[in-house]
Amino acid sequence: MSFAKESELKMIAEGVENGVQLEYLRSQGVSLIQGYVDSKPLDAKAFFTWKC
């Protein structure tokens, strides 16, 4: 994470499963996340229903 910060790169955290992890990552400058904290895996139809 320090390399990404120093290089002014966006960080994507994968596998974020709970609010504690999410808060820590946000405090470290992570701007994008993927994981169960956001949504369980979805098929295409369910994704579009969820996202739209």
N, CA, C and O atoms as a CHARMM CRD file, in Angstrom:
* protein
*
  208
    1    1 MET  N      0.81200  -1.17500   0.00000 PROA 1      0.00000
    2    1 MET  CA     0.00000   0.00000   0.00000 PROA 1      0.00000
    3    1 MET  C      0.86500   1.25200   0.00000 PROA 1      0.00000
    4    1 MET  O      0.49400   2.25600  -0.60800 PROA 1      0.00000
    5    2 SER  N      2.00000   1.21000   0.66400 PROA 2      0.00000
    6    2 SER  CA     2.83700   2.41200   0.69300 PROA 2      0.00000
    7    2 SER  C      3.36800   2.75900  -0.69800 PROA 2      0.00000
    8    2 SER  O      3.45900   3.93700  -1.04600 PROA 2      0.00000
    9    3 PHE  N      3.71900   1.75100  -1.49400 PROA 3      0.00000
   10    3 PHE  CA     4.18800   2.01700  -2.86300 PROA 3      0.00000
   11    3 PHE  C      3.09500   2.69800  -3.67900 PROA 3      0.00000
   12    3 PHE  O      3.35800   3.66300  -4.39700 PROA 3      0.00000
   13    4 ALA  N      1.87400   2.19600  -3.56800 PROA 4      0.00000
   14    4 ALA  CA     0.76600   2.79200  -4.31900 PROA 4      0.00000
   15    4 ALA  C      0.52600   4.23100  -3.88600 PROA 4      0.00000
   16    4 ALA  O      0.29900   5.10300  -4.72500 PROA 4      0.00000
   17    5 LYS  N      0.57400   4.48300  -2.58700 PROA 5      0.00000
   18    5 LYS  CA     0.38500   5.84900  -2.08900 PROA 5      0.00000
   19    5 LYS  C      1.48100   6.77400  -2.62900 PROA 5      0.00000
   20    5 LYS  O      1.19700   7.85700  -3.14000 PROA 5      0.00000
   21    6 GLU  N      2.72700   6.33000  -2.50800 PROA 6      0.00000
   22    6 GLU  CA     3.85200   7.15200  -2.95300 PROA 6      0.00000
   23    6 GLU  C      3.81100   7.39600  -4.45800 PROA 6      0.00000
   24    6 GLU  O      4.27200   8.43400  -4.93300 PROA 6      0.00000
   25    7 SER  N      3.26900   6.45500  -5.20000 PROA 7      0.00000
   26    7 SER  CA     3.18600   6.57400  -6.65600 PROA 7      0.00000
   27    7 SER  C      1.88200   7.20700  -7.11600 PROA 7      0.00000
   28    7 SER  O      1.65000   7.35700  -8.31600 PROA 7      0.00000
   29    8 GLU  N      1.02700   7.58200  -6.15800 PROA 8      0.00000
   30    8 GLU  CA    -0.27500   8.18200  -6.43600 PROA 8      0.00000
   31    8 GLU  C     -1.14000   7.28500  -7.32200 PROA 8      0.00000
   32    8 GLU  O     -1.82700   7.75800  -8.22700 PROA 8      0.00000
   33    9 LEU  N     -1.09100   5.98400  -7.04300 PROA 9      0.00000
   34    9 LEU  CA    -1.90400   5.01300  -7.76900 PROA 9      0.00000
   35    9 LEU  C     -3.17300   4.72100  -6.98800 PROA 9      0.00000
   36    9 LEU  O     -3.17400   4.79600  -5.75900 PROA 9      0.00000
   37   10 LYS  N     -4.25000   4.38900  -7.68200 PROA 10     0.00000
   38   10 LYS  CA    -5.46000   3.92900  -7.00600 PROA 10     0.00000
   39   10 LYS  C     -5.24500   2.49100  -6.56600 PROA 10     0.00000
   40   10 LYS  O     -4.62700   1.69700  -7.27500 PROA 10     0.00000
   41   11 MET  N     -5.75900   2.16800  -5.39500 PROA 11     0.00000
   42   11 MET  CA    -5.64000   0.80500  -4.87600 PROA 11     0.00000
   43   11 MET  C     -7.00300   0.13100  -4.90200 PROA 11     0.00000
   44   11 MET  O     -8.02400   0.75000  -4.60100 PROA 11     0.00000
   45   12 ILE  N     -7.00300  -1.13600  -5.26300 PROA 12     0.00000
   46   12 ILE  CA    -8.20500  -1.95000  -5.24800 PROA 12     0.00000
   47   12 ILE  C     -7.97000  -3.08600  -4.26400 PROA 12     0.00000
   48   12 ILE  O     -7.01700  -3.85200  -4.41200 PROA 12     0.00000
   49   13 ALA  N     -8.83100  -3.19900  -3.26600 PROA 13     0.00000
   50   13 ALA  CA    -8.73100  -4.28600  -2.29700 PROA 13     0.00000
   51   13 ALA  C     -9.70000  -5.38600  -2.69800 PROA 13     0.00000
   52   13 ALA  O    -10.87200  -5.13000  -2.97400 PROA 13     0.00000
   53   14 GLU  N     -9.20600  -6.58800  -2.72500 PROA 14     0.00000
   54   14 GLU  CA    -9.99800  -7.74700  -3.13100 PROA 14     0.00000
   55   14 GLU  C    -10.22900  -8.63600  -1.91200 PROA 14     0.00000
   56   14 GLU  O     -9.33400  -8.81000  -1.08400 PROA 14     0.00000
   57   15 GLY  N    -11.43000  -9.19600  -1.80600 PROA 15     0.00000
   58   15 GLY  CA   -11.72300 -10.12200  -0.71000 PROA 15     0.00000
   59   15 GLY  C    -12.09700  -9.43700   0.59100 PROA 15     0.00000
   60   15 GLY  O    -11.88800 -10.00600   1.66200 PROA 15     0.00000
   61   16 VAL  N    -12.64700  -8.22800   0.52700 PROA 16     0.00000
   62   16 VAL  CA   -13.05200  -7.50300   1.73300 PROA 16     0.00000
   63   16 VAL  C    -14.35700  -8.11100   2.23600 PROA 16     0.00000
   64   16 VAL  O    -15.36200  -8.12500   1.52500 PROA 16     0.00000
   65   17 GLU  N    -14.33100  -8.61500   3.47000 PROA 17     0.00000
   66   17 GLU  CA   -15.47600  -9.37500   3.96400 PROA 17     0.00000
   67   17 GLU  C    -16.25200  -8.72500   5.09600 PROA 17     0.00000
   68   17 GLU  O    -17.35300  -9.17300   5.41400 PROA 17     0.00000
   69   18 ASN  N    -15.70500  -7.66900   5.72000 PROA 18     0.00000
   70   18 ASN  CA   -16.45400  -7.07200   6.83000 PROA 18     0.00000
   71   18 ASN  C    -16.12000  -5.59000   6.97800 PROA 18     0.00000
   72   18 ASN  O    -15.18600  -5.07300   6.36500 PROA 18     0.00000
   73   19 GLY  N    -16.90700  -4.93600   7.80200 PROA 19     0.00000
   74   19 GLY  CA   -16.76100  -3.49800   7.99500 PROA 19     0.00000
   75   19 GLY  C    -15.44300  -3.08700   8.61400 PROA 19     0.00000
   76   19 GLY  O    -14.92600  -2.01100   8.31000 PROA 19     0.00000
   77   20 VAL  N    -14.88500  -3.92900   9.48200 PROA 20     0.00000
   78   20 VAL  CA   -13.59700  -3.61300  10.10400 PROA 20     0.00000
   79   20 VAL  C    -12.50900  -3.54100   9.03400 PROA 20     0.00000
   80   20 VAL  O    -11.71100  -2.60400   9.01300 PROA 20     0.00000
   81   21 GLN  N    -12.48200  -4.52700   8.15400 PROA 21     0.00000
   82   21 GLN  CA   -11.51000  -4.51200   7.05800 PROA 21     0.00000
   83   21 GLN  C    -11.73500  -3.29700   6.16700 PROA 21     0.00000
   84   21 GLN  O    -10.78300  -2.62300   5.77400 PROA 21     0.00000
   85   22 LEU  N    -12.98800  -3.02300   5.85200 PROA 22     0.00000
   86   22 LEU  CA   -13.31900  -1.89400   4.98300 PROA 22     0.00000
   87   22 LEU  C    -12.83700  -0.57800   5.58500 PROA 22     0.00000
   88   22 LEU  O    -12.22400   0.22800   4.88500 PROA 22     0.00000
   89   23 GLU  N    -13.10000  -0.34800   6.85700 PROA 23     0.00000
   90   23 GLU  CA   -12.67700   0.89500   7.50600 PROA 23     0.00000
   91   23 GLU  C    -11.15400   1.02800   7.51600 PROA 23     0.00000
   92   23 GLU  O    -10.62100   2.10900   7.26800 PROA 23     0.00000
   93   24 TYR  N    -10.45900  -0.06900   7.80000 PROA 24     0.00000
   94   24 TYR  CA    -9.00100  -0.02600   7.78500 PROA 24     0.00000
   95   24 TYR  C     -8.48100   0.33700   6.39200 PROA 24     0.00000
   96   24 TYR  O     -7.62500   1.20900   6.24700 PROA 24     0.00000
   97   25 LEU  N     -9.00400  -0.33500   5.38500 PROA 25     0.00000
   98   25 LEU  CA    -8.55700  -0.08100   4.01600 PROA 25     0.00000
   99   25 LEU  C     -8.84600   1.35100   3.59600 PROA 25     0.00000
  100   25 LEU  O     -8.00600   1.99300   2.96500 PROA 25     0.00000
  101   26 ARG  N    -10.01400   1.85400   3.93700 PROA 26     0.00000
  102   26 ARG  CA   -10.35100   3.25000   3.61700 PROA 26     0.00000
  103   26 ARG  C     -9.36600   4.19800   4.30100 PROA 26     0.00000
  104   26 ARG  O     -8.93000   5.18200   3.70400 PROA 26     0.00000
  105   27 SER  N     -9.01400   3.89400   5.56400 PROA 27     0.00000
  106   27 SER  CA    -8.07900   4.75900   6.29600 PROA 27     0.00000
  107   27 SER  C     -6.68800   4.74200   5.66400 PROA 27     0.00000
  108   27 SER  O     -5.89900   5.66600   5.86500 PROA 27     0.00000
  109   28 GLN  N     -6.39100   3.69800   4.90500 PROA 28     0.00000
  110   28 GLN  CA    -5.10500   3.57600   4.23300 PROA 28     0.00000
  111   28 GLN  C     -5.12300   4.12000   2.80800 PROA 28     0.00000
  112   28 GLN  O     -4.12300   4.04300   2.09400 PROA 28     0.00000
  113   29 GLY  N     -6.26500   4.67200   2.39900 PROA 29     0.00000
  114   29 GLY  CA    -6.35200   5.29700   1.08700 PROA 29     0.00000
  115   29 GLY  C     -6.84300   4.40200  -0.02800 PROA 29     0.00000
  116   29 GLY  O     -6.75700   4.76700  -1.20100 PROA 29     0.00000
  117   30 VAL  N     -7.36300   3.22000   0.32400 PROA 30     0.00000
  118   30 VAL  CA    -7.90600   2.32500  -0.69900 PROA 30     0.00000
  119   30 VAL  C     -9.23900   2.90100  -1.16700 PROA 30     0.00000
  120   30 VAL  O    -10.12600   3.16600  -0.35500 PROA 30     0.00000
  121   31 SER  N     -9.37600   3.09200  -2.46700 PROA 31     0.00000
  122   31 SER  CA   -10.57800   3.74100  -2.98400 PROA 31     0.00000
  123   31 SER  C    -11.58000   2.77500  -3.61100 PROA 31     0.00000
  124   31 SER  O    -12.74900   3.12400  -3.77600 PROA 31     0.00000
  125   32 LEU  N    -11.14400   1.57500  -3.95900 PROA 32     0.00000
  126   32 LEU  CA   -12.02700   0.60900  -4.60600 PROA 32     0.00000
  127   32 LEU  C    -11.93100  -0.73100  -3.88500 PROA 32     0.00000
  128   32 LEU  O    -10.84400  -1.17000  -3.50900 PROA 32     0.00000
  129   33 ILE  N    -13.08500  -1.37800  -3.69800 PROA 33     0.00000
  130   33 ILE  CA   -13.08100  -2.66700  -3.01200 PROA 33     0.00000
  131   33 ILE  C    -13.92000  -3.67400  -3.76900 PROA 33     0.00000
  132   33 ILE  O    -14.77100  -3.32000  -4.58500 PROA 33     0.00000
  133   34 GLN  N    -13.66000  -4.94000  -3.47900 PROA 34     0.00000
  134   34 GLN  CA   -14.44400  -6.05000  -4.02200 PROA 34     0.00000
  135   34 GLN  C    -14.53200  -7.07400  -2.90500 PROA 34     0.00000
  136   34 GLN  O    -13.53600  -7.35800  -2.24000 PROA 34     0.00000
  137   35 GLY  N    -15.70900  -7.62500  -2.69700 PROA 35     0.00000
  138   35 GLY  CA   -15.82800  -8.67100  -1.69200 PROA 35     0.00000
  139   35 GLY  C    -17.22500  -8.76800  -1.12100 PROA 35     0.00000
  140   35 GLY  O    -18.12600  -8.02200  -1.50300 PROA 35     0.00000
  141   36 TYR  N    -17.38900  -9.70000  -0.20000 PROA 36     0.00000
  142   36 TYR  CA   -18.69200  -9.96400   0.40100 PROA 36     0.00000
  143   36 TYR  C    -19.25000  -8.76100   1.15200 PROA 36     0.00000
  144   36 TYR  O    -20.46500  -8.66700   1.32300 PROA 36     0.00000
  145   37 VAL  N    -18.40800  -7.84400   1.60400 PROA 37     0.00000
  146   37 VAL  CA   -18.91100  -6.66500   2.30200 PROA 37     0.00000
  147   37 VAL  C    -19.78400  -5.82600   1.37200 PROA 37     0.00000
  148   37 VAL  O    -20.67500  -5.11000   1.83000 PROA 37     0.00000
  149   38 ASP  N    -19.53100  -5.91100   0.08400 PROA 38     0.00000
  150   38 ASP  CA   -20.30300  -5.17200  -0.91700 PROA 38     0.00000
  151   38 ASP  C    -21.44600  -6.02300  -1.46000 PROA 38     0.00000
  152   38 ASP  O    -22.58100  -5.55400  -1.54000 PROA 38     0.00000
  153   39 SER  N    -21.15900  -7.26900  -1.83300 PROA 39     0.00000
  154   39 SER  CA   -22.17400  -8.16500  -2.38400 PROA 39     0.00000
  155   39 SER  C    -21.60800  -9.56900  -2.50500 PROA 39     0.00000
  156   39 SER  O    -20.41100  -9.75000  -2.73000 PROA 39     0.00000
  157   40 LYS  N    -22.45900 -10.54400  -2.35700 PROA 40     0.00000
  158   40 LYS  CA   -22.05700 -11.92000  -2.65800 PROA 40     0.00000
  159   40 LYS  C    -21.89100 -12.04600  -4.17500 PROA 40     0.00000
  160   40 LYS  O    -22.35800 -11.17500  -4.90900 PROA 40     0.00000
  161   41 PRO  N    -21.24200 -13.10300  -4.66200 PROA 41     0.00000
  162   41 PRO  CA   -21.13100 -13.28400  -6.11400 PROA 41     0.00000
  163   41 PRO  C    -22.51700 -13.35800  -6.76700 PROA 41     0.00000
  164   41 PRO  O    -23.42400 -14.00100  -6.23900 PROA 41     0.00000
  165   42 LEU  N    -22.66900 -12.70400  -7.90500 PROA 42     0.00000
  166   42 LEU  CA   -23.95600 -12.64900  -8.60900 PROA 42     0.00000
  167   42 LEU  C    -23.79400 -13.08000 -10.05500 PROA 42     0.00000
  168   42 LEU  O    -22.75200 -12.85000 -10.66900 PROA 42     0.00000
  169   43 ASP  N    -24.83500 -13.70900 -10.59700 PROA 43     0.00000
  170   43 ASP  CA   -24.82500 -13.96500 -12.03300 PROA 43     0.00000
  171   43 ASP  C    -25.19700 -12.66000 -12.74000 PROA 43     0.00000
  172   43 ASP  O    -25.56500 -11.68800 -12.08100 PROA 43     0.00000
  173   44 ALA  N    -25.10600 -12.62700 -14.05800 PROA 44     0.00000
  174   44 ALA  CA   -25.30200 -11.38800 -14.81900 PROA 44     0.00000
  175   44 ALA  C    -26.67400 -10.76200 -14.57200 PROA 44     0.00000
  176   44 ALA  O    -26.76800  -9.55100 -14.37300 PROA 44     0.00000
  177   45 LYS  N    -27.72700 -11.55800 -14.57900 PROA 45     0.00000
  178   45 LYS  CA   -29.07400 -11.02300 -14.38600 PROA 45     0.00000
  179   45 LYS  C    -29.22000 -10.40300 -13.00000 PROA 45     0.00000
  180   45 LYS  O    -29.75200  -9.30200 -12.86400 PROA 45     0.00000
  181   46 ALA  N    -28.75600 -11.09700 -11.98800 PROA 46     0.00000
  182   46 ALA  CA   -28.83600 -10.57900 -10.62200 PROA 46     0.00000
  183   46 ALA  C    -27.98700  -9.31600 -10.46100 PROA 46     0.00000
  184   46 ALA  O    -28.37200  -8.38700  -9.75000 PROA 46     0.00000
  185   47 PHE  N    -26.83100  -9.29100 -11.12700 PROA 47     0.00000
  186   47 PHE  CA   -25.97000  -8.10200 -11.04500 PROA 47     0.00000
  187   47 PHE  C    -26.69500  -6.88300 -11.59100 PROA 47     0.00000
  188   47 PHE  O    -26.70400  -5.83600 -10.94500 PROA 47     0.00000
  189   48 PHE  N    -27.29600  -6.99500 -12.75100 PROA 48     0.00000
  190   48 PHE  CA   -27.96700  -5.84600 -13.34700 PROA 48     0.00000
  191   48 PHE  C    -29.17600  -5.42000 -12.52400 PROA 48     0.00000
  192   48 PHE  O    -29.48300  -4.23100 -12.45000 PROA 48     0.00000
  193   49 THR  N    -29.86400  -6.37200 -11.90800 PROA 49     0.00000
  194   49 THR  CA   -30.98500  -6.04000 -11.02400 PROA 49     0.00000
  195   49 THR  C    -30.46900  -5.28300  -9.80200 PROA 49     0.00000
  196   49 THR  O    -31.06400  -4.29400  -9.37400 PROA 49     0.00000
  197   50 TRP  N    -29.35500  -5.76000  -9.24900 PROA 50     0.00000
  198   50 TRP  CA   -28.75700  -5.14100  -8.04800 PROA 50     0.00000
  199   50 TRP  C    -28.19200  -3.77200  -8.36800 PROA 50     0.00000
  200   50 TRP  O    -28.38800  -2.83700  -7.59200 PROA 50     0.00000
  201   51 LYS  N    -27.49800  -3.62500  -9.48300 PROA 51     0.00000
  202   51 LYS  CA   -26.79600  -2.39200  -9.81300 PROA 51     0.00000
  203   51 LYS  C    -27.72000  -1.30500 -10.36200 PROA 51     0.00000
  204   51 LYS  O    -27.43700  -0.12200 -10.17500 PROA 51     0.00000
  205   52 CYS  N    -28.79500  -1.66200 -11.02200 PROA 52     0.00000
  206   52 CYS  CA   -29.65300  -0.66900 -11.67400 PROA 52     0.00000
  207   52 CYS  C    -30.84800  -0.29600 -10.87400 PROA 52     0.00000
  208   52 CYS  O    -31.64900   0.53000 -11.31100 PROA 52     0.00000
